[in-house]
Amino acid sequence: MELIWFFKTLKKYIADYKWQFILLFICLIFDAAFDSIFRASLKFIIDAAIVPQNYRLLVLILSLLAVGAFLYICIGVLGLSLGARLIGN
């Protein structure tokens, strides 16, 4: 019952900033997903690329991680600016 009241109260405050809030939420989801994938990829790098000396797979994984890290930085900056804009309003 209290959770429903919380969301109704929250809806009043974020109604004017609905799209900013949705984008901020997507940024947070991406942040959590990248963190989880990064941790799992370290195990995959060791087990599937380094130990069997599959350097082609190692380069592929590291390249994908580099692209993901670049996206992580860009989306993180977007999330921080959206959060600051929401707090400022």
Secondary structure by P-SEA (a helix, b strand, c coil): caaaaaaaaaaaaaccaaaaaaaaaaaaaaaaaaaaaaaaaaaaaaaccccccaaaaaaaaaaaaaaaaaaaaaaaaaaaaaaaaaaac
